[in-house]
Amino acid sequence: MTITFHGATSTPTDNGLNDDAADVIVTPPASMANGMLAYAHVNHRSNGATLTNVITGGQTWTAETNRANGTSSAYRNFWTTFNGTWAADPTFHTNVTQTSALTGILLAFSCTSGVWAIDQIEQTVGFTAPGSPFDVSRAGQTPTNADSVTIAGFHTTSDANTWALQTAGWTVAPSAQIRNTQGAGTSTQLAYLIQSSAAATGAVVSRQNAALAGVTWIQTFYEVPGASGQPAYSRDQSISFLGRSFAGPQLW
């Protein structure tokens, strides 16, 4: 079985502007196919906000815990297994409107079976402003299943902040960072690691361009074996014993 990265989009794009005057709409990556993992990250420059999915696009989204980053930001992650048709672009809502930055990022991954589940639950931790060279280390996870993708996030509440991934094997998407320049702004980086065996990811490190406090998170998904959720056998086969025939499943 195989997991591959399909694409990523964001509202706004890096160094763009999007505020909370309306819900944030995230156009999915083009040409998504049935069975892809869609992972959405939403953040808002208001720690009192509750973030929700208000237009599903015809999908069934799982919402992770709504979290606050210190005293100035809220964020929440969502995921779904794509059913093959977007009825509309997925849209996310904040219950606080104060002309602040509201950002949405969507990553898409494909796998052979088209069935996804959580391998390791979301873990999050805040960090204090690091000293030079301003490296932020996010502790890794250890998948228990083969064929997994681990997604890590780094976030600060300043649109002047840039990120530079330091750890080999990880890849950023959709760009080095997504800076939302509305008001004081935000800066967010998502990175992913695809693995074909159950092994520790190790820590992932990203470097800021200044000493800023923020938050990191990480979560691992795995490809469930079997096509379309079916068990790993494909047909019944009859066998003969003492002149009588018996039918039973044949495992492959």
C-alpha positions as CSV (number, residue, x, y, z in Angstrom):
1,M,0.0,0.0,0.0
2,T,1.1,3.5,-0.7
3,I,0.4,7.0,0.7
4,T,1.2,10.1,-1.5
5,F,0.8,13.8,-1.1
6,H,-1.8,15.2,-3.5
7,G,-1.9,18.9,-2.9
8,A,-2.6,21.8,-0.5
9,T,-4.4,25.2,-0.6
10,S,-5.0,28.0,1.9
11,T,-7.0,31.1,2.5
12,P,-5.2,33.5,2.3
13,T,-2.1,32.5,0.5
14,D,1.2,33.4,2.1
15,N,1.5,37.1,3.0
16,G,-2.1,37.7,2.1
17,L,-5.0,39.0,4.1
18,N,-8.2,37.5,5.3
19,D,-10.3,38.7,8.2
20,D,-13.1,37.4,10.3
21,A,-15.8,39.6,8.8
22,A,-17.0,36.4,7.1
23,D,-16.4,32.7,7.4
24,V,-13.2,31.4,5.9
25,I,-13.7,29.4,2.7
26,V,-11.0,27.0,1.6
27,T,-11.0,25.8,-2.0
28,P,-9.8,22.2,-2.0
29,P,-6.8,21.1,-4.1
30,A,-7.8,20.3,-7.7
31,S,-8.6,16.8,-8.9
32,M,-9.2,15.2,-5.5
33,A,-10.3,11.6,-5.8
34,N,-12.6,9.4,-3.7
35,G,-10.8,8.1,-0.6
36,M,-8.3,10.9,-0.1
37,L,-7.6,12.3,3.4
38,A,-8.5,16.0,3.7
39,Y,-6.9,17.7,6.7
40,A,-8.0,21.2,7.5
41,H,-6.2,23.6,9.9
42,V,-8.1,26.8,10.9
43,N,-6.7,29.6,13.2
44,H,-8.1,32.9,14.4
45,R,-6.3,35.8,16.1
46,S,-8.6,35.6,19.1
47,N,-8.0,33.2,22.0
48,G,-11.7,33.3,23.0
49,A,-13.0,32.0,19.6
50,T,-14.7,28.7,19.0
51,L,-14.0,27.4,15.4
52,T,-16.6,25.2,13.7
53,N,-17.2,23.7,10.3
54,V,-20.4,25.2,8.9
55,I,-20.3,24.1,5.3
56,T,-19.2,20.5,5.0
57,G,-19.0,20.3,1.2
58,G,-20.8,17.0,1.5
59,Q,-18.2,15.4,3.8
60,T,-18.3,14.1,7.3
61,W,-15.7,16.1,9.2
62,T,-14.1,15.0,12.5
63,A,-13.3,18.1,14.6
64,E,-10.3,17.9,17.0
65,T,-10.3,19.9,20.2
66,N,-10.7,23.7,19.9
67,R,-7.5,25.1,21.5
68,A,-6.1,28.5,22.5
69,N,-2.6,29.6,21.8
70,G,-1.6,31.7,24.9
71,T,-3.8,34.8,25.1
72,S,-4.1,35.8,21.5
73,S,-5.1,33.0,19.2
74,A,-7.4,30.0,18.8
75,Y,-7.0,27.1,16.4
76,R,-8.7,23.8,15.5
77,N,-7.9,20.9,13.2
78,F,-10.5,18.9,11.2
79,W,-10.2,15.8,8.9
80,T,-12.3,13.7,6.7
81,T,-12.1,10.9,4.2
82,F,-13.2,12.5,0.9
83,N,-16.3,10.8,-0.6
84,G,-15.4,11.8,-4.2
85,T,-17.6,14.9,-4.6
86,W,-17.3,18.4,-3.2
87,A,-20.9,19.8,-2.9
88,A,-19.3,23.1,-2.0
89,D,-16.0,24.4,-0.8
90,P,-15.6,23.6,3.0
91,T,-16.2,26.6,5.2
92,F,-15.2,27.3,8.8
93,H,-16.8,29.8,11.2
94,T,-15.5,31.7,14.3
95,N,-18.0,32.9,16.9
96,V,-15.9,36.0,17.6
97,T,-15.6,38.9,15.1
98,Q,-13.2,41.6,15.8
99,T,-11.5,42.4,12.5
100,S,-8.8,39.9,13.2
101,A,-6.9,37.4,11.0
102,L,-8.8,34.2,10.1
103,T,-6.9,31.5,8.2
104,G,-7.7,28.1,6.7
105,I,-5.3,25.6,5.3
106,L,-6.2,22.2,3.6
107,L,-3.9,19.3,2.8
108,A,-4.9,16.3,0.8
109,F,-3.3,12.8,0.7
110,S,-4.1,9.7,-1.3
111,C,-3.7,6.0,-0.3
112,T,-4.2,2.7,-2.0
113,S,-7.1,1.5,0.1
114,G,-9.0,4.8,0.3
115,V,-9.7,4.2,4.0
116,W,-8.1,6.4,6.8
117,A,-8.0,6.3,10.6
118,I,-6.2,8.0,13.4
119,D,-3.0,6.2,14.5
120,Q,-1.8,8.7,17.1
121,I,-4.1,11.3,18.6
122,E,-3.4,15.0,18.3
123,Q,-0.9,16.4,20.7
124,T,-0.2,20.1,21.3
125,V,2.1,22.2,23.4
126,G,2.9,25.9,23.7
127,F,6.5,27.1,23.5
128,T,8.3,30.2,24.9
129,A,10.3,32.5,22.7
130,P,13.5,30.5,21.7
131,G,17.0,31.9,21.8
132,S,19.1,32.3,18.7
133,P,19.0,30.6,16.1
134,F,15.3,30.6,17.1
135,D,14.7,26.9,16.6
136,V,11.4,25.4,17.7
137,S,11.3,21.6,18.2
138,R,8.1,19.6,18.0
139,A,8.3,16.2,19.7
140,G,7.4,13.4,17.2
141,Q,5.1,10.4,17.4
142,T,5.5,6.7,16.9
143,P,2.9,5.1,14.6
144,T,1.8,1.6,15.4
145,N,0.7,0.9,11.9
146,A,2.6,0.8,8.6
147,D,1.7,3.3,5.9
148,S,1.1,6.5,7.9
149,V,1.3,10.2,7.4
150,T,2.2,12.5,10.4
151,I,1.3,16.2,10.2
152,A,3.0,18.8,12.4
153,G,2.1,22.4,12.8
154,F,4.0,25.6,14.0
155,H,2.1,28.8,14.8
156,T,2.8,32.3,16.1
157,T,0.8,35.5,16.3
158,S,2.9,37.7,14.1
159,D,2.8,38.1,10.3
160,A,6.4,39.2,10.5
161,N,7.4,35.6,11.4
162,T,8.8,33.2,8.8
163,W,9.6,29.5,9.2
164,A,12.4,27.4,7.8
165,L,12.1,23.6,8.3
166,Q,15.3,22.1,9.6
167,T,14.5,18.3,9.7
168,A,15.3,16.1,6.7
169,G,12.5,13.9,5.5
170,W,9.7,16.3,6.3
171,T,8.0,18.4,3.7
172,V,6.1,21.7,4.1
173,A,2.8,22.5,2.4
174,P,1.4,24.5,0.8
175,S,4.5,26.8,1.3
176,A,7.2,27.6,3.9
177,Q,4.6,29.5,5.9
178,I,1.1,31.0,5.6
179,R,1.2,34.6,6.9
180,N,-2.1,36.4,7.4
181,T,-1.4,40.1,7.4
182,Q,-4.7,41.2,8.8
183,G,-4.1,43.3,11.9
184,A,-1.3,42.0,14.0
185,G,-1.5,38.8,11.9
186,T,-0.4,35.2,12.3
187,S,2.2,32.9,10.8
188,T,1.6,29.1,10.4
189,Q,3.7,26.3,9.0
190,L,2.4,22.7,8.3
191,A,4.8,19.9,7.6
192,Y,4.2,16.2,6.9
193,L,6.2,12.9,7.0
194,I,5.0,9.8,5.1
195,Q,6.2,6.5,6.4
196,S,5.8,2.9,5.0
197,S,6.7,1.2,8.3
198,A,5.8,1.6,11.9
199,A,8.8,3.7,13.2
200,A,9.3,6.8,15.4
201,T,9.1,10.0,13.4
202,G,11.6,11.7,15.6
203,A,11.3,15.4,16.5
204,V,10.7,17.9,13.8
205,V,12.4,21.3,14.0
206,S,11.5,24.6,12.4
207,R,13.4,27.9,12.6
208,Q,11.8,31.3,13.1
209,N,13.4,34.5,12.0
210,A,12.9,36.1,15.5
211,A,12.3,35.1,19.1
212,L,8.5,34.6,19.3
213,A,6.3,32.4,21.5
214,G,3.7,30.2,20.0
215,V,2.3,26.7,19.8
216,T,3.0,23.4,18.0
217,W,0.8,20.3,17.3
218,I,1.2,16.9,15.7
219,Q,-1.1,14.0,14.7
220,T,-0.7,10.7,12.8
221,F,-3.1,9.1,10.4
222,Y,-2.8,5.6,8.8
223,E,-4.1,3.8,5.8
224,V,-6.5,1.0,6.8
225,P,-5.7,-2.2,4.9
226,G,-8.4,-3.5,2.5
227,A,-10.1,-1.8,-0.4
228,S,-13.0,0.4,0.5
229,G,-13.1,-0.8,4.0
230,Q,-13.5,-4.5,3.0
231,P,-11.6,-7.1,5.0
232,A,-8.5,-8.7,3.5
233,Y,-10.3,-11.5,1.6
234,S,-12.0,-11.3,-1.7
235,R,-14.2,-14.4,-2.3
236,D,-15.5,-17.7,-1.0
237,Q,-14.1,-21.0,-2.1
238,S,-15.7,-24.4,-1.8
239,I,-13.8,-27.3,-0.4
240,S,-14.6,-31.0,-0.5
241,F,-14.3,-33.4,2.5
242,L,-15.5,-37.0,2.6
243,G,-17.7,-36.3,-0.5
244,R,-19.4,-33.3,0.9
245,S,-18.7,-29.6,-0.2
246,F,-18.3,-26.8,2.2
247,A,-18.0,-23.1,1.4
248,G,-15.8,-20.7,3.3
249,P,-13.8,-17.5,3.0
250,Q,-10.4,-17.7,1.5
251,L,-7.8,-15.4,2.9
252,W,-5.1,-13.9,0.7
